[in-house]
């Protein structure tokens, strides 16, 4: 079950991360924070990123083989990167209508799936 908890926490973490890193662009686009100074936007993003860390750190601790989890550090990192790109792709296609998915993006995702396969190969 540690593997499942790790994946769930990584997904939650990456949702918060994506909103912290890119959500302010959408908020600026919708005129919610268009007049905020940069330091205000940074503080707002850090407030969201706090919740990212609240999920990311336990995910790595639970999932790491040295703590009884099923994943090595390299496996954790590759899993996290794939989750990040999937969450980011969903985020951009849902919230930013000008962004589109092209064949080369699909090809890159196939390469990432191959990377996950290779990192778990014995």
Secondary structure, 3 states (H helix, E strand, C coil): CHHHHHHHHHHHHHHHHHHHHHHHHHHHHCCCCCCCCHHHHHHHHHHHHHHHHHHHHHHHHHHEHHHCCCECHHHHHHHHHHHHHHHHHHHHHHHCCCCCCCHHHHHHHHHHHHHHHHHHCC
